[in-house]
């Protein structure tokens, strides 16, 4: 399971660093979740695909909200594409064992990995009240606890710390109606953090988030168990009900971790599909970076690039490798886009 390193926050620079880690974690979940989602052929596993898709959209919102908070207190978000397989930013692991995140096609293993990323800790083991740390005493916490610690520091900031109201903010004027909003005060930041934590982990007493939807961890657990988590009149409030309808065989025969695959011996169509995936993914990152650093209108371009990535991925999954029984999805490799007018 992923566990982030938690250190005392004494300065704004400390808060900048924590927020940058949070942004990296939210962004780093997108490729593994998208790889699993895109490997489901159109029309197959609709319930599972719907759940994964909803998580992906919320992770994008969480990333944008974290960027809004960082911008609101004077920081500058940077989107750094991770490499796969590899750890998510800031992960020091449970007991020192870092979670290596892989790009896996839709499978029980992919859902187990997603659960490991989203898994909350028993609050009796790591209660929020214990997160006020002595100087120089880092510890390992869940993503939700990491955010709560950050929230505790933000609550201590004077109003003057939020003086850059409206700086580089993006909102839901184009997408994500009602969920992506501007941060102009601690109250806004607190609301954003509560939304992020609630949607990711639920609460210590319920698997539901603030909108009475299952938190990310439990959506993935539904898929993994192939059971619908259903409200019930029992002490727990829920039972594992009827089947979700998952068919683990209804998936493209995609290899894992395509970034480690040598495509040089594969057919031209497969290589061209990989290049198209890289181009769309890189454009998505570039547009997101511009959106969170002063050009909010670029968010629409980023969403369009994600759709372009989806279409390029469909081509990739239909382009056999040298082994005709296998295909490869996107490697999620970032290729910097030349600036306009730059010589090539």
Residue pairs with C-beta under 8 A, 6 or more apart in sequence:
1 94
1 99
1 116
1 117
1 119
1 142
2 25
2 88
2 91
2 93
2 99
2 116
2 117
2 119
2 142
2 143
3 91
3 92
3 93
3 94
3 140
3 141
3 142
4 21
4 25
4 90
4 91
4 92
4 140
4 141
4 142
4 143
4 146
5 90
5 92
5 138
5 139
5 140
6 131
6 133
6 138
6 139
6 140
6 141
6 145
6 146
6 149
7 14
7 133
7 138
8 14
8 133
8 134
8 135
8 136
8 137
9 15
9 18
9 149
9 150
9 153
10 135
12 73
12 74
12 75
12 157
12 161
14 153
15 73
15 75
15 150
15 153
15 154
16 70
16 73
16 74
16 75
18 146
18 149
18 150
19 66
19 69
19 70
19 75
19 77
19 150
20 70
20 75
20 77
20 78
21 89
21 90
21 146
22 66
22 143
22 146
22 147
22 150
23 63
23 66
23 67
23 70
23 77
23 78
23 79
24 80
24 82
24 88
24 89
24 90
25 88
25 89
25 90
25 91
25 143
26 59
26 60
26 62
26 63
26 66
26 196
27 63
27 79
27 80
27 81
27 82
28 82
28 88
28 89
28 101
29 59
29 88
29 117
30 56
30 59
30 60
31 82
31 84
31 103
31 330
31 332
32 84
32 101
32 102
32 103
32 104
32 110
32 113
32 114
32 117
33 52
33 55
33 56
33 59
33 114
34 56
34 309
34 330
34 332
35 103
35 104
35 105
35 110
35 254
35 329
35 330
35 332
36 52
36 104
36 105
36 106
36 107
36 110
36 111
36 114
37 49
37 52
37 53
37 56
37 106
38 310
38 313
38 314
38 317
38 329
38 330
39 105
39 106
39 251
39 252
39 254
39 317
39 329
40 48
40 49
40 106
40 250
40 251
40 252
41 250
41 251
41 252
41 317
42 314
44 247
44 250
44 251
45 106
45 245
45 246
45 247
45 250
45 251
46 245
47 244
47 245
47 246
48 106
48 223
48 244
48 245
48 246
51 219
51 220
51 222
51 223
52 219
52 220
52 223
54 213
54 219
55 114
55 216
55 219
55 220
57 176
58 179
58 199
58 216
60 176
61 176
61 179
61 180
62 195
62 196
62 199
62 200
63 288
64 170
64 176
64 180
64 291
64 292
64 299
65 180
65 181
65 183
65 192
65 195
65 196
66 77
66 192
66 196
67 77
67 168
67 170
67 292
68 168
68 169
68 170
68 181
68 182
68 183
68 192
68 292
69 154
69 183
69 189
69 192
69 193
70 76
70 77
71 77
71 164
71 167
71 168
71 169
71 183
71 292
71 293
72 162
72 164
72 165
72 167
72 169
72 183
72 184
72 188
72 189
73 154
73 157
73 161
73 162
73 164
74 161
74 164
74 167
76 293
77 289
77 292
77 293
78 289
79 285
79 288
79 289
79 292
80 89
81 285
81 332
81 333
81 334
82 88
82 89
82 101
83 259
84 101
84 102
84 103
84 257
84 259
84 331
84 332
85 100
85 101
85 102
85 103
85 257
85 259
85 260
86 100
86 101
87 93
87 98
87 99
87 100
87 101
88 99
88 101
88 117
90 146
91 98
91 99
92 98
92 138
92 140
93 99
93 140
94 140
99 113
99 116
99 117
101 113
101 117
102 113
102 256
102 257
103 256
103 257
103 258
103 259
103 329
103 331
103 332
104 110
104 113
104 256
104 257
105 251
105 252
105 253
105 254
105 255
105 256
105 329
106 248
106 251
107 248
107 251
108 224
108 248
111 220
111 221
111 223
111 224
112 224
114 216
114 220
115 217
115 220
115 221
115 224
118 143
118 200
118 201
118 215
118 216
118 217
118 220
119 142
119 217
120 142
120 144
120 200
120 201
120 202
120 215
120 217
121 141
121 142
121 145
123 204
126 141
126 142
126 145
128 145
128 148
131 141
131 145
131 148
131 149
131 152
132 152
133 139
133 149
141 149
142 201
143 197
143 200
143 201
144 197
144 200
144 201
147 193
147 196
147 197
148 193
148 197
150 193
151 189
151 190
151 193
154 186
154 189
154 190
154 193
155 186
155 190
157 186
159 185
162 184
162 185
162 186
165 184
165 185
166 182
166 184
168 292
168 293
168 294
168 296
169 182
169 183
169 184
169 296
170 180
170 182
170 291
170 292
170 296
170 299
171 180
171 181
171 182
171 296
172 178
172 179
172 180
172 181
173 296
174 297
174 299
174 300
174 303
175 299
175 300
175 303
179 195
181 188
181 191
181 192
182 188
183 189
183 192
194 210
195 210
198 209
198 210
198 215
199 209
199 210
199 213
199 215
199 216
200 215
200 216
200 217
201 215
201 216
201 217
202 208
202 209
202 214
202 215
202 217
202 218
206 237
207 214
207 215
207 217
207 218
207 229
207 238
208 214
208 215
209 215
214 222
214 229
218 229
221 229
222 228
222 229
222 244
223 244
223 246
225 240
225 244
226 243
226 244
226 245
226 246
227 240
227 241
227 242
227 243
227 244
228 240
228 241
228 242
228 243
228 244
229 238
229 239
229 240
229 241
230 238
230 239
230 240
230 241
230 242
231 237
231 238
232 238
232 239
252 317
252 327
252 329
253 325
253 326
253 327
254 317
254 326
254 327
254 328
254 329
255 261
255 321
255 326
255 327
255 328
258 274
258 328
258 329
258 330
258 331
259 331
259 332
259 333
261 321
261 328
261 331
263 270
263 271
263 274
263 321
263 328
265 322
266 321
266 322
266 328
267 319
267 320
267 321
267 322
269 319
270 316
270 319
270 320
270 321
270 327
270 328
272 319
273 312
273 315
273 316
273 319
274 316
274 328
274 330
274 331
276 312
276 315
276 316
277 309
277 312
277 313
277 316
277 329
277 330
277 331
277 332
278 330
278 331
278 333
278 334
278 335
279 312
279 335
280 305
280 306
280 308
280 309
280 311
280 312
281 305
281 309
281 330
281 332
281 333
281 334
282 333
282 334
282 335
282 336
282 337
283 301
283 305
283 308
283 337
284 302
284 305
284 306
284 308
284 309
285 334
286 336
286 337
287 298
287 299
287 301
287 302
287 305
288 298
288 299
288 302
290 298
291 297
291 298
291 299
291 301
291 302
309 330
312 330
313 329
313 330
316 327
316 328
316 329
316 330
317 327
317 329
318 327
319 327
320 326
320 327
321 327
321 328
338 344
